[in-house]
Amino acid sequence: MSRLTSTLLNGSKPPGMYRWLSRAHPAAISRELESTGWQLHVLEGGRAKDAPTFFDECARTLEFPAWFGRNWDALADCLSDLSWLSATTHVLLWERCRVLARRDPVAWANAGEIMAEKAAESGRHGVPPLYVLLRGDGPGDSIPLL
């Protein structure tokens, strides 16, 4: 079992947003998580260069429903629910998060704020827990390490 999987599964870190410095391959982590009923979703940050492409990548990665409005409020609504996904807990691995931060700092700030808030709120009221892991150099030093 990887350090990430054991850290998440033992409950030592609550749902939230974390920086993750590991180079572990997503497929290996996905297999480990799926064996426990959890699901890994890999957001390819290289495709998210501004708010519209970030919304598109989130919709693709998390299989958002057709009603997703591709705006910040709709992102918050979708992250507050995730009922269309079958896993008991979700791990969103945001690869190359620095691309959005460098190309569109306002979108980066909005995305980070919403994802951190919704991940921290998850696990309550029947909503599956959500962990958001940021991987790649860039802003976010204030975000705790996993």
N, CA, C and O atoms as a GROMACS GRO file, in nm:
protein
  584
    1MET      N    1   0.085  -0.117   0.000
    1MET     CA    2   0.000   0.000   0.000
    1MET      C    3   0.090   0.124   0.000
    1MET      O    4   0.188   0.130   0.075
    2SER      N    5   0.058   0.221  -0.083
    2SER     CA    6   0.138   0.343  -0.093
    2SER      C    7   0.117   0.431   0.031
    2SER      O    8   0.020   0.414   0.105
    3ARG      N    9   0.208   0.524   0.049
    3ARG     CA   10   0.197   0.617   0.161
    3ARG      C   11   0.071   0.702   0.148
    3ARG      O   12   0.004   0.730   0.248
    4LEU      N   13   0.039   0.744   0.024
    4LEU     CA   14  -0.082   0.823   0.003
    4LEU      C   15  -0.205   0.744   0.047
    4LEU      O   16  -0.286   0.794   0.125
    5THR      N   17  -0.217   0.623  -0.003
    5THR     CA   18  -0.335   0.542   0.028
    5THR      C   19  -0.346   0.517   0.177
    5THR      O   20  -0.454   0.528   0.234
    6SER      N   21  -0.235   0.483   0.241
    6SER     CA   22  -0.243   0.455   0.385
    6SER      C   23  -0.276   0.582   0.463
    6SER      O   24  -0.351   0.576   0.561
    7THR      N   25  -0.224   0.697   0.422
    7THR     CA   26  -0.254   0.824   0.490
    7THR      C   27  -0.402   0.858   0.478
    7THR      O   28  -0.465   0.899   0.575
    8LEU      N   29  -0.456   0.842   0.359
    8LEU     CA   30  -0.597   0.875   0.340
    8LEU      C   31  -0.688   0.775   0.409
    8LEU      O   32  -0.786   0.812   0.473
    9LEU      N   33  -0.656   0.648   0.396
    9LEU     CA   34  -0.744   0.545   0.451
    9LEU      C   35  -0.742   0.538   0.603
    9LEU      O   36  -0.840   0.496   0.663
   10ASN      N   37  -0.631   0.578   0.666
   10ASN     CA   38  -0.627   0.569   0.812
   10ASN      C   39  -0.699   0.686   0.879
   10ASN      O   40  -0.711   0.688   1.002
   11GLY      N   41  -0.746   0.782   0.802
   11GLY     CA   42  -0.823   0.891   0.857
   11GLY      C   43  -0.743   1.000   0.924
   11GLY      O   44  -0.800   1.085   0.992
   12SER      N   45  -0.611   1.000   0.908
   12SER     CA   46  -0.528   1.100   0.975
   12SER      C   47  -0.541   1.238   0.910
   12SER      O   48  -0.505   1.339   0.972
   13LYS      N   49  -0.591   1.244   0.789
   13LYS     CA   50  -0.613   1.372   0.721
   13LYS      C   51  -0.761   1.383   0.686
   13LYS      O   52  -0.815   1.293   0.621
   14PRO      N   53  -0.825   1.490   0.726
   14PRO     CA   54  -0.966   1.507   0.690
   14PRO      C   55  -0.979   1.545   0.543
   14PRO      O   56  -0.881   1.589   0.482
   15PRO      N   57  -1.096   1.530   0.485
   15PRO     CA   58  -1.116   1.576   0.348
   15PRO      C   59  -1.074   1.723   0.337
   15PRO      O   60  -1.098   1.802   0.428
   16GLY      N   61  -1.012   1.757   0.225
   16GLY     CA   62  -0.966   1.893   0.204
   16GLY      C   63  -0.873   1.899   0.084
   16GLY      O   64  -0.864   1.804   0.006
   17MET      N   65  -0.804   2.011   0.073
   17MET     CA   66  -0.709   2.033  -0.036
   17MET      C   67  -0.568   2.025   0.021
   17MET      O   68  -0.538   2.085   0.124
   18TYR      N   69  -0.482   1.950  -0.049
   18TYR     CA   70  -0.345   1.929  -0.005
   18TYR      C   71  -0.250   1.936  -0.125
   18TYR      O   72  -0.288   1.906  -0.238
   19ARG      N   73  -0.126   1.975  -0.098
   19ARG     CA   74  -0.020   1.963  -0.198
   19ARG      C   75   0.037   1.822  -0.184
   19ARG      O   76   0.055   1.773  -0.072
   20TRP      N   77   0.064   1.759  -0.296
   20TRP     CA   78   0.115   1.622  -0.295
   20TRP      C   79   0.239   1.619  -0.382
   20TRP      O   80   0.232   1.645  -0.502
   21LEU      N   81   0.353   1.588  -0.323
   21LEU     CA   82   0.481   1.597  -0.392
   21LEU      C   83   0.524   1.465  -0.456
   21LEU      O   84   0.628   1.462  -0.522
   22SER      N   85   0.451   1.361  -0.439
   22SER     CA   86   0.489   1.229  -0.489
   22SER      C   87   0.489   1.225  -0.642
   22SER      O   88   0.420   1.301  -0.709
   23ARG      N   89   0.572   1.134  -0.694
   23ARG     CA   90   0.573   1.108  -0.838
   23ARG      C   91   0.502   0.977  -0.872
   23ARG      O   92   0.516   0.926  -0.983
   24ALA      N   93   0.428   0.924  -0.779
   24ALA     CA   94   0.357   0.796  -0.800
   24ALA      C   95   0.268   0.806  -0.923
   24ALA      O   96   0.207   0.909  -0.949
   25HIS      N   97   0.263   0.698  -0.998
   25HIS     CA   98   0.182   0.696  -1.120
   25HIS      C   99   0.034   0.689  -1.082
   25HIS      O  100  -0.005   0.608  -0.997
   26PRO      N  101  -0.048   0.773  -1.144
   26PRO     CA  102  -0.192   0.772  -1.112
   26PRO      C  103  -0.259   0.636  -1.127
   26PRO      O  104  -0.349   0.604  -1.049
   27ALA      N  105  -0.218   0.557  -1.225
   27ALA     CA  106  -0.283   0.426  -1.244
   27ALA      C  107  -0.262   0.336  -1.123
   27ALA      O  108  -0.353   0.264  -1.084
   28ALA      N  109  -0.143   0.340  -1.065
   28ALA     CA  110  -0.115   0.257  -0.947
   28ALA      C  111  -0.198   0.304  -0.828
   28ALA      O  112  -0.255   0.222  -0.756
   29ILE      N  113  -0.205   0.433  -0.808
   29ILE     CA  114  -0.285   0.489  -0.698
   29ILE      C  115  -0.433   0.457  -0.721
   29ILE      O  116  -0.505   0.421  -0.628
   30SER      N  117  -0.477   0.469  -0.844
   30SER     CA  118  -0.617   0.441  -0.876
   30SER      C  119  -0.654   0.297  -0.841
   30SER      O  120  -0.759   0.272  -0.782
   31ARG      N  121  -0.568   0.203  -0.876
   31ARG     CA  122  -0.596   0.062  -0.844
   31ARG      C  123  -0.607   0.041  -0.694
   31ARG      O  124  -0.697  -0.029  -0.647
   32GLU      N  125  -0.517   0.102  -0.618
   32GLU     CA  126  -0.522   0.087  -0.473
   32GLU      C  127  -0.650   0.146  -0.415
   32GLU      O  128  -0.716   0.084  -0.332
   33LEU      N  129  -0.684   0.266  -0.459
   33LEU     CA  130  -0.804   0.332  -0.407
   33LEU      C  131  -0.930   0.256  -0.445
   33LEU      O  132  -1.020   0.240  -0.362
   34GLU      N  133  -0.938   0.210  -0.568
   34GLU     CA  134  -1.057   0.139  -0.613
   34GLU      C  135  -1.081   0.010  -0.536
   34GLU      O  136  -1.195  -0.033  -0.520
   35SER      N  137  -0.974  -0.051  -0.487
   35SER     CA  138  -0.992  -0.175  -0.409
   35SER      C  139  -1.061  -0.148  -0.276
   35SER      O  140  -1.106  -0.242  -0.210
   36THR      N  141  -1.070  -0.022  -0.235
   36THR     CA  142  -1.135   0.014  -0.110
   36THR      C  143  -1.269   0.086  -0.131
   36THR      O  144  -1.334   0.127  -0.035
   37GLY      N  145  -1.310   0.100  -0.258
   37GLY     CA  146  -1.435   0.171  -0.287
   37GLY      C  147  -1.417   0.319  -0.313
   37GLY      O  148  -1.514   0.391  -0.335
   38TRP      N  149  -1.291   0.364  -0.311
   38TRP     CA  150  -1.261   0.504  -0.340
   38TRP      C  151  -1.232   0.518  -0.489
   38TRP      O  152  -1.205   0.419  -0.558
   39GLN      N  153  -1.236   0.642  -0.538
   39GLN     CA  154  -1.208   0.663  -0.680
   39GLN      C  155  -1.114   0.781  -0.698
   39GLN      O  156  -1.129   0.886  -0.636
   40LEU      N  157  -1.015   0.760  -0.786
   40LEU     CA  158  -0.922   0.866  -0.825
   40LEU      C  159  -0.970   0.928  -0.954
   40LEU      O  160  -1.006   0.859  -1.049
   41HIS      N  161  -0.970   1.061  -0.957
   41HIS     CA  162  -1.005   1.138  -1.076
   41HIS      C  163  -0.884   1.226  -1.107
   41HIS      O  164  -0.840   1.303  -1.021
   42VAL      N  165  -0.830   1.215  -1.226
   42VAL     CA  166  -0.709   1.291  -1.261
   42VAL      C  167  -0.747   1.407  -1.351
   42VAL      O  168  -0.790   1.388  -1.465
   43LEU      N  169  -0.731   1.528  -1.298
   43LEU     CA  170  -0.758   1.650  -1.374
   43LEU      C  171  -0.626   1.692  -1.438
   43LEU      O  172  -0.531   1.727  -1.368
   44GLU      N  173  -0.620   1.687  -1.569
   44GLU     CA  174  -0.498   1.723  -1.641
   44GLU      C  175  -0.490   1.874  -1.653
   44GLU      O  176  -0.551   1.936  -1.741
   45GLY      N  177  -0.412   1.932  -1.562
   45GLY     CA  178  -0.402   2.077  -1.555
   45GLY      C  179  -0.340   2.142  -1.676
   45GLY      O  180  -0.360   2.262  -1.699
   46GLY      N  181  -0.266   2.067  -1.756
   46GLY     CA  182  -0.208   2.124  -1.878
   46GLY      C  183  -0.314   2.168  -1.977
   46GLY      O  184  -0.286   2.250  -2.064
   47ARG      N  185  -0.433   2.114  -1.964
   47ARG     CA  186  -0.544   2.152  -2.053
   47ARG      C  187  -0.623   2.271  -1.998
   47ARG      O  188  -0.700   2.332  -2.072
   48ALA      N  189  -0.604   2.303  -1.872
   48ALA     CA  190  -0.682   2.409  -1.807
   48ALA      C  191  -0.600   2.537  -1.805
   48ALA      O  192  -0.522   2.561  -1.714
   49LYS      N  193  -0.619   2.619  -1.908
   49LYS     CA  194  -0.538   2.741  -1.925
   49LYS      C  195  -0.610   2.868  -1.887
   49LYS      O  196  -0.549   2.974  -1.874
   50ASP      N  197  -0.742   2.858  -1.868
   50ASP     CA  198  -0.825   2.972  -1.830
   50ASP      C  199  -0.953   2.914  -1.770
   50ASP      O  200  -0.970   2.793  -1.764
   51ALA      N  201  -1.042   3.002  -1.728
   51ALA     CA  202  -1.164   2.953  -1.663
   51ALA      C  203  -1.246   2.859  -1.753
   51ALA      O  204  -1.285   2.752  -1.707
   52PRO      N  205  -1.273   2.894  -1.879
   52PRO     CA  206  -1.353   2.802  -1.962
   52PRO      C  207  -1.289   2.664  -1.980
   52PRO      O  208  -1.359   2.563  -1.974
   53THR      N  209  -1.159   2.659  -2.004
   53THR     CA  210  -1.096   2.528  -2.022
   53THR      C  211  -1.085   2.454  -1.889
   53THR      O  212  -1.086   2.330  -1.887
   54PHE      N  213  -1.075   2.527  -1.778
   54PHE     CA  214  -1.076   2.463  -1.647
   54PHE      C  215  -1.213   2.398  -1.622
   54PHE      O  216  -1.221   2.284  -1.576
   55PHE      N  217  -1.321   2.470  -1.653
   55PHE     CA  218  -1.455   2.413  -1.636
   55PHE      C  219  -1.472   2.288  -1.723
   55PHE      O  220  -1.528   2.187  -1.678
   56ASP      N  221  -1.424   2.295  -1.847
   56ASP     CA  222  -1.434   2.180  -1.937
   56ASP      C  223  -1.359   2.059  -1.880
   56ASP      O  224  -1.408   1.947  -1.885
   57GLU      N  225  -1.240   2.084  -1.828
   57GLU     CA  226  -1.160   1.974  -1.773
   57GLU      C  227  -1.225   1.916  -1.648
   57GLU      O  228  -1.224   1.794  -1.629
   58CYS      N  229  -1.281   2.000  -1.562
   58CYS     CA  230  -1.353   1.950  -1.444
   58CYS      C  231  -1.473   1.867  -1.486
   58CYS      O  232  -1.498   1.760  -1.431
   59ALA      N  233  -1.549   1.916  -1.583
   59ALA     CA  234  -1.668   1.844  -1.630
   59ALA      C  235  -1.629   1.708  -1.686
   59ALA      O  236  -1.698   1.609  -1.661
   60ARG      N  237  -1.521   1.702  -1.762
   60ARG     CA  238  -1.476   1.575  -1.820
   60ARG      C  239  -1.426   1.482  -1.711
   60ARG      O  240  -1.463   1.364  -1.707
   61THR      N  241  -1.342   1.533  -1.622
   61THR     CA  242  -1.278   1.451  -1.521
   61THR      C  243  -1.377   1.394  -1.420
   61THR      O  244  -1.370   1.277  -1.384
   62LEU      N  245  -1.469   1.478  -1.375
   62LEU     CA  246  -1.564   1.437  -1.272
   62LEU      C  247  -1.701   1.398  -1.329
   62LEU      O  248  -1.797   1.379  -1.254
   63GLU      N  249  -1.708   1.389  -1.460
   63GLU     CA  250  -1.831   1.346  -1.527
   63GLU      C  251  -1.952   1.427  -1.481
   63GLU      O  252  -2.058   1.372  -1.450
   64PHE      N  253  -1.935   1.559  -1.477
   64PHE     CA  254  -2.044   1.645  -1.433
   64PHE      C  255  -2.168   1.623  -1.518
   64PHE      O  256  -2.158   1.592  -1.637
   65PRO      N  257  -2.285   1.638  -1.457
   65PRO     CA  258  -2.411   1.622  -1.532
   65PRO      C  259  -2.427   1.733  -1.637
   65PRO      O  260  -2.358   1.835  -1.634
   66ALA      N  261  -2.519   1.710  -1.728
   66ALA     CA  262  -2.542   1.805  -1.838
   66ALA      C  263  -2.583   1.943  -1.788
   66ALA      O  264  -2.560   2.043  -1.856
   67TRP      N  265  -2.642   1.951  -1.669
   67TRP     CA  266  -2.686   2.081  -1.618
   67TRP      C  267  -2.571   2.168  -1.568
   67TRP      O  268  -2.594   2.284  -1.532
   68PHE      N  269  -2.448   2.116  -1.564
   68PHE     CA  270  -2.334   2.196  -1.519
   68PHE      C  271  -2.323   2.321  -1.606
   68PHE      O  272  -2.307   2.311  -1.728
   69GLY      N  273  -2.330   2.439  -1.544
   69GLY     CA  274  -2.335   2.565  -1.616
   69GLY      C  275  -2.202   2.627  -1.655
   69GLY      O  276  -2.200   2.737  -1.709
   70ARG      N  277  -2.092   2.558  -1.629
   70ARG     CA  278  -1.958   2.608  -1.664
   70ARG      C  279  -1.933   2.749  -1.612
   70ARG      O  280  -1.892   2.839  -1.685
   71ASN      N  281  -1.960   2.765  -1.481
   71ASN     CA  282  -1.928   2.889  -1.411
   71ASN      C  283  -1.894   2.852  -1.266
   71ASN      O  284  -1.908   2.736  -1.227
   72TRP      N  285  -1.850   2.948  -1.188
   72TRP     CA  286  -1.801   2.920  -1.053
   72TRP      C  287  -1.910   2.868  -0.961
   72TRP      O  288  -1.886   2.777  -0.881
   73ASP      N  289  -2.029   2.924  -0.970
   73ASP     CA  290  -2.139   2.875  -0.886
   73ASP      C  291  -2.175   2.731  -0.920
   73ASP      O  292  -2.199   2.650  -0.830
   74ALA      N  293  -2.178   2.700  -1.048
   74ALA     CA  294  -2.210   2.563  -1.090
   74ALA      C  295  -2.100   2.465  -1.046
   74ALA      O  296  -2.130   2.352  -1.008
   75LEU      N  297  -1.975   2.509  -1.050
   75LEU     CA  298  -1.865   2.424  -1.002
   75LEU      C  299  -1.886   2.394  -0.854
   75LEU      O  300  -1.874   2.279  -0.811
   76ALA      N  301  -1.916   2.496  -0.776
   76ALA     CA  302  -1.941   2.477  -0.632
   76ALA      C  303  -2.058   2.381  -0.609
   76ALA      O  304  -2.051   2.294  -0.522
   77ASP      N  305  -2.164   2.398  -0.686
   77ASP     CA  306  -2.280   2.309  -0.672
   77ASP      C  307  -2.243   2.164  -0.701
   77ASP      O  308  -2.280   2.073  -0.627
   78CYS      N  309  -2.170   2.142  -0.809
   78CYS     CA  310  -2.133   2.005  -0.846
   78CYS      C  311  -2.040   1.943  -0.742
   78CYS      O  312  -2.056   1.826  -0.706
   79LEU      N  313  -1.943   2.018  -0.695
   79LEU     CA  314  -1.850   1.964  -0.596
   79LEU      C  315  -1.917   1.938  -0.462
   79LEU      O  316  -1.866   1.862  -0.380
   80SER      N  317  -2.031   2.001  -0.439
   80SER     CA  318  -2.107   1.980  -0.316
   80SER      C  319  -2.192   1.854  -0.320
   80SER      O  320  -2.254   1.818  -0.220
   81ASP      N  321  -2.196   1.788  -0.434
   81ASP     CA  322  -2.288   1.676  -0.451
   81ASP      C  323  -2.215   1.548  -0.491
   81ASP      O  324  -2.200   1.459  -0.408
   82LEU      N  325  -2.171   1.536  -0.614
   82LEU     CA  326  -2.102   1.419  -0.668
   82LEU      C  327  -2.184   1.289  -0.659
   82LEU      O  328  -2.127   1.180  -0.666
   83SER      N  329  -2.316   1.301  -0.642
   83SER     CA  330  -2.401   1.182  -0.627
   83SER      C  331  -2.407   1.096  -0.752
   83SER      O  332  -2.442   0.979  -0.744
   84TRP      N  333  -2.374   1.150  -0.867
   84TRP     CA  334  -2.375   1.073  -0.992
   84TRP      C  335  -2.256   0.979  -1.003
   84TRP      O  336  -2.253   0.892  -1.090
   85LEU      N  337  -2.158   0.996  -0.914
   85LEU     CA  338  -2.042   0.907  -0.912
   85LEU      C  339  -2.065   0.800  -0.806
   85LEU      O  340  -2.125   0.827  -0.702
   86SER      N  341  -2.018   0.679  -0.831
   86SER     CA  342  -2.054   0.567  -0.745
   86SER      C  343  -1.960   0.544  -0.627
   86SER      O  344  -1.998   0.471  -0.535
   87ALA      N  345  -1.843   0.600  -0.625
   87ALA     CA  346  -1.746   0.571  -0.518
   87ALA      C  347  -1.792   0.628  -0.384
   87ALA      O  348  -1.872   0.721  -0.378
   88THR      N  349  -1.739   0.569  -0.277
   88THR     CA  350  -1.770   0.617  -0.143
   88THR      C  351  -1.690   0.741  -0.106
   88THR      O  352  -1.734   0.822  -0.024
   89THR      N  353  -1.572   0.756  -0.165
   89THR     CA  354  -1.484   0.870  -0.140
   89THR      C  355  -1.412   0.903  -0.271
   89THR      O  356  -1.380   0.814  -0.349
   90HIS      N  357  -1.388   1.033  -0.294
   90HIS     CA  358  -1.326   1.076  -0.418
   90HIS      C  359  -1.194   1.148  -0.391
   90HIS      O  360  -1.182   1.227  -0.297
   91VAL      N  361  -1.095   1.118  -0.475
   91VAL     CA  362  -0.966   1.186  -0.470
   91VAL      C  363  -0.946   1.249  -0.607
   91VAL      O  364  -0.936   1.179  -0.708
   92LEU      N  365  -0.939   1.382  -0.609
   92LEU     CA  366  -0.916   1.456  -0.732
   92LEU      C  367  -0.770   1.496  -0.735
   92LEU      O  368  -0.726   1.579  -0.655
   93LEU      N  369  -0.695   1.439  -0.826
   93LEU     CA  370  -0.553   1.471  -0.843
   93LEU      C  371  -0.542   1.574  -0.955
   93LEU      O  372  -0.564   1.542  -1.072
   94TRP      N  373  -0.507   1.696  -0.918
   94TRP     CA  374  -0.494   1.805  -1.014
   94TRP      C  375  -0.348   1.813  -1.055
   94TRP      O  376  -0.266   1.875  -0.986
   95GLU      N  377  -0.316   1.750  -1.167
   95GLU     CA  378  -0.180   1.751  -1.220
   95GLU      C  379  -0.151   1.886  -1.285
   95GLU      O  380  -0.239   1.949  -1.343
   96ARG      N  381  -0.026   1.929  -1.273
   96ARG     CA  382   0.021   2.052  -1.339
   96ARG      C  383  -0.070   2.172  -1.309
   96ARG      O  384  -0.108   2.247  -1.399
   97CYS      N  385  -0.103   2.188  -1.183
   97CYS     CA  386  -0.193   2.297  -1.143
   97CYS      C  387  -0.134   2.434  -1.174
   97CYS      O  388  -0.207   2.532  -1.186
   98ARG      N  389  -0.002   2.441  -1.187
   98ARG     CA  390   0.064   2.570  -1.211
   98ARG      C  391   0.025   2.633  -1.344
   98ARG      O  392   0.036   2.754  -1.360
   99VAL      N  393  -0.021   2.552  -1.440
   99VAL     CA  394  -0.056   2.607  -1.571
   99VAL      C  395  -0.167   2.710  -1.556
   99VAL      O  396  -0.156   2.820  -1.609
  100LEU      N  397  -0.273   2.676  -1.485
  100LEU     CA  398  -0.382   2.772  -1.465
  100LEU      C  399  -0.334   2.891  -1.382
  100LEU      O  400  -0.369   3.005  -1.411
  101ALA      N  401  -0.255   2.863  -1.280
  101ALA     CA  402  -0.205   2.972  -1.194
  101ALA      C  403  -0.125   3.074  -1.273
  101ALA      O  404  -0.135   3.194  -1.247
  102ARG      N  405  -0.046   3.029  -1.366
  102ARG     CA  406   0.037   3.120  -1.445
  102ARG      C  407  -0.040   3.189  -1.556
  102ARG      O  408  -0.016   3.306  -1.586
  103ARG      N  409  -0.132   3.117  -1.618
  103ARG     CA  410  -0.205   3.171  -1.732
  103ARG      C  411  -0.322   3.260  -1.693
  103ARG      O  412  -0.351   3.359  -1.761
  104ASP      N  413  -0.389   3.223  -1.583
  104ASP     CA  414  -0.508   3.297  -1.540
  104ASP      C  415  -0.515   3.298  -1.388
  104ASP      O  416  -0.587   3.218  -1.328
  105PRO      N  417  -0.439   3.389  -1.325
  105PRO     CA  418  -0.433   3.392  -1.178
  105PRO      C  419  -0.569   3.409  -1.111
  105PRO      O  420  -0.591   3.357  -1.002
  106VAL      N  421  -0.659   3.481  -1.173
  106VAL     CA  422  -0.793   3.500  -1.114
  106VAL      C  423  -0.868   3.367  -1.114
  106VAL      O  424  -0.930   3.331  -1.014
  107ALA      N  425  -0.863   3.296  -1.225
  107ALA     CA  426  -0.929   3.165  -1.231
  107ALA      C  427  -0.866   3.070  -1.131
  107ALA      O  428  -0.936   2.994  -1.065
  108TRP      N  429  -0.732   3.073  -1.119
  108TRP     CA  430  -0.662   2.989  -1.022
  108TRP      C  431  -0.712   3.018  -0.880
  108TRP      O  432  -0.740   2.926  -0.804
  109ALA      N  433  -0.724   3.145  -0.846
  109ALA     CA  434  -0.770   3.183  -0.711
  109ALA      C  435  -0.912   3.135  -0.687
  109ALA      O  436  -0.942   3.080  -0.581
  110ASN      N  437  -1.000   3.155  -0.784
  110ASN     CA  438  -1.139   3.110  -0.771
  110ASN      C  439  -1.147   2.958  -0.759
  110ASN      O  440  -1.218   2.905  -0.673
  111ALA      N  441  -1.076   2.889  -0.847
  111ALA     CA  442  -1.079   2.743  -0.846
  111ALA      C  443  -1.026   2.689  -0.714
  111ALA      O  444  -1.086   2.600  -0.654
  112GLY      N  445  -0.914   2.742  -0.669
  112GLY     CA  446  -0.856   2.696  -0.543
  112GLY      C  447  -0.947   2.720  -0.424
  112GLY      O  448  -0.962   2.633  -0.338
  113GLU      N  449  -1.007   2.837  -0.421
  113GLU     CA  450  -1.096   2.870  -0.309
  113GLU      C  451  -1.218   2.776  -0.306
  113GLU      O  452  -1.253   2.724  -0.200
  114ILE      N  453  -1.280   2.756  -0.421
  114ILE     CA  454  -1.399   2.672  -0.426
  114ILE      C  455  -1.365   2.526  -0.396
  114ILE      O  456  -1.434   2.460  -0.319
  115MET      N  457  -1.258   2.476  -0.457
  115MET     CA  458  -1.222   2.336  -0.435
  115MET      C  459  -1.183   2.311  -0.290
  115MET      O  460  -1.223   2.210  -0.232
  116ALA      N  461  -1.106   2.400  -0.231
  116ALA     CA  462  -1.067   2.383  -0.091
  116ALA      C  463  -1.189   2.386   0.000
  116ALA      O  464  -1.201   2.304   0.091
  117GLU      N  465  -1.279   2.480  -0.024
  117GLU     CA  466  -1.399   2.492   0.059
  117GLU      C  467  -1.489   2.370   0.046
  117GLU      O  468  -1.534   2.315   0.146
  118LYS      N  469  -1.515   2.327  -0.076
  118LYS     CA  470  -1.607   2.215  -0.096
  118LYS      C  471  -1.546   2.083  -0.049
  118LYS      O  472  -1.617   1.997   0.002
  119ALA      N  473  -1.414   2.067  -0.066
  119ALA     CA  474  -1.350   1.945  -0.016
  119ALA      C  475  -1.357   1.942   0.137
  119ALA      O  476  -1.386   1.837   0.195
  120ALA      N  477  -1.331   2.055   0.201
  120ALA     CA  478  -1.336   2.060   0.348
  120ALA      C  479  -1.477   2.035   0.400
  120ALA      O  480  -1.494   1.978   0.508
  121GLU      N  481  -1.578   2.077   0.326
  121GLU     CA  482  -1.717   2.057   0.367
  121GLU      C  483  -1.767   1.916   0.337
  121GLU      O  484  -1.868   1.873   0.393
  122SER      N  485  -1.697   1.844   0.250
  122SER     CA  486  -1.745   1.713   0.208
  122SER      C  487  -1.740   1.613   0.322
  122SER      O  488  -1.673   1.635   0.423
  123GLY      N  489  -1.812   1.504   0.305
  123GLY     CA  490  -1.819   1.403   0.410
  123GLY      C  491  -1.929   1.428   0.509
  123GLY      O  492  -1.955   1.345   0.597
  124ARG      N  493  -1.994   1.539   0.497
  124ARG     CA  494  -2.105   1.573   0.586
  124ARG      C  495  -2.237   1.557   0.512
  124ARG      O  496  -2.241   1.565   0.389
  125HIS      N  497  -2.342   1.536   0.584
  125HIS     CA  498  -2.478   1.533   0.529
  125HIS      C  499  -2.492   1.433   0.414
  125HIS      O  500  -2.565   1.459   0.318
  126GLY      N  501  -2.423   1.321   0.422
  126GLY     CA  502  -2.436   1.218   0.320
  126GLY      C  503  -2.359   1.242   0.192
  126GLY      O  504  -2.370   1.164   0.098
  127VAL      N  505  -2.280   1.350   0.187
  127VAL     CA  506  -2.199   1.379   0.069
  127VAL      C  507  -2.067   1.302   0.080
  127VAL      O  508  -2.001   1.309   0.183
  128PRO      N  509  -2.029   1.230  -0.025
  128PRO     CA  510  -1.903   1.154  -0.017
  128PRO      C  511  -1.783   1.247   0.008
  128PRO      O  512  -1.779   1.358  -0.046
  129PRO      N  513  -1.687   1.204   0.089
  129PRO     CA  514  -1.567   1.284   0.113
  129PRO      C  515  -1.491   1.309  -0.018
  129PRO      O  516  -1.490   1.226  -0.108
  130LEU      N  517  -1.428   1.426  -0.025
  130LEU     CA  518  -1.350   1.466  -0.141
  130LEU      C  519  -1.214   1.517  -0.094
  130LEU      O  520  -1.206   1.606  -0.009
  131TYR      N  521  -1.110   1.460  -0.150
  131TYR     CA  522  -0.974   1.507  -0.129
  131TYR      C  523  -0.926   1.565  -0.260
  131TYR      O  524  -0.937   1.501  -0.364
  132VAL      N  525  -0.873   1.687  -0.257
  132VAL     CA  526  -0.815   1.750  -0.376
  132VAL      C  527  -0.665   1.757  -0.354
  132VAL      O  528  -0.618   1.818  -0.258
  133LEU      N  529  -0.590   1.693  -0.443
  133LEU     CA  530  -0.444   1.690  -0.432
  133LEU      C  531  -0.385   1.770  -0.548
  133LEU      O  532  -0.411   1.741  -0.664
  134LEU      N  533  -0.304   1.869  -0.514
  134LEU     CA  534  -0.237   1.951  -0.614
  134LEU      C  535  -0.098   1.896  -0.636
  134LEU      O  536  -0.021   1.879  -0.541
  135ARG      N  537  -0.065   1.868  -0.761
  135ARG     CA  538   0.068   1.816  -0.790
  135ARG      C  539   0.132   1.902  -0.898
  135ARG      O  540   0.070   1.934  -1.000
  136GLY      N  541   0.256   1.938  -0.875
  136GLY     CA  542   0.331   2.023  -0.966
  136GLY      C  543   0.372   2.150  -0.895
  136GLY      O  544   0.305   2.194  -0.802
  137ASP      N  545   0.482   2.207  -0.939
  137ASP     CA  546   0.528   2.329  -0.872
  137ASP      C  547   0.437   2.444  -0.910
  137ASP      O  548   0.361   2.437  -1.006
  138GLY      N  549   0.446   2.548  -0.834
  138GLY     CA  550   0.362   2.664  -0.858
  138GLY      C  551   0.312   2.721  -0.728
  138GLY      O  552   0.360   2.682  -0.621
  139PRO      N  553   0.216   2.812  -0.735
  139PRO     CA  554   0.164   2.873  -0.614
  139PRO      C  555   0.093   2.769  -0.528
  139PRO      O  556   0.064   2.659  -0.574
  140GLY      N  557   0.068   2.806  -0.410
  140GLY     CA  558  -0.003   2.715  -0.320
  140GLY      C  559   0.077   2.675  -0.200
  140GLY      O  560   0.046   2.576  -0.134
  141ASP      N  561   0.184   2.752  -0.169
  141ASP     CA  562   0.266   2.717  -0.054
  141ASP      C  563   0.188   2.719   0.076
  141ASP      O  564   0.228   2.654   0.173
  142SER      N  565   0.078   2.792   0.080
  142SER     CA  566  -0.002   2.797   0.202
  142SER      C  567  -0.092   2.673   0.216
  142SER      O  568  -0.152   2.651   0.322
  143ILE      N  569  -0.100   2.595   0.111
  143ILE     CA  570  -0.181   2.473   0.113
  143ILE      C  571  -0.098   2.365   0.182
  143ILE      O  572   0.017   2.343   0.145
  144PRO      N  573  -0.155   2.296   0.281
  144PRO     CA  574  -0.077   2.198   0.356
  144PRO      C  575  -0.034   2.079   0.271
  144PRO      O  576  -0.103   2.039   0.177
  145LEU      N  577   0.080   2.025   0.305
  145LEU     CA  578   0.130   1.904   0.240
  145LEU      C  579   0.056   1.782   0.292
  145LEU      O  580   0.014   1.777   0.407
  146LEU      N  581   0.041   1.684   0.205
  146LEU     CA  582  -0.016   1.557   0.246
  146LEU      C  583   0.096   1.465   0.287
  146LEU      O  584   0.071   1.351   0.326
   0.00000   0.00000   0.00000
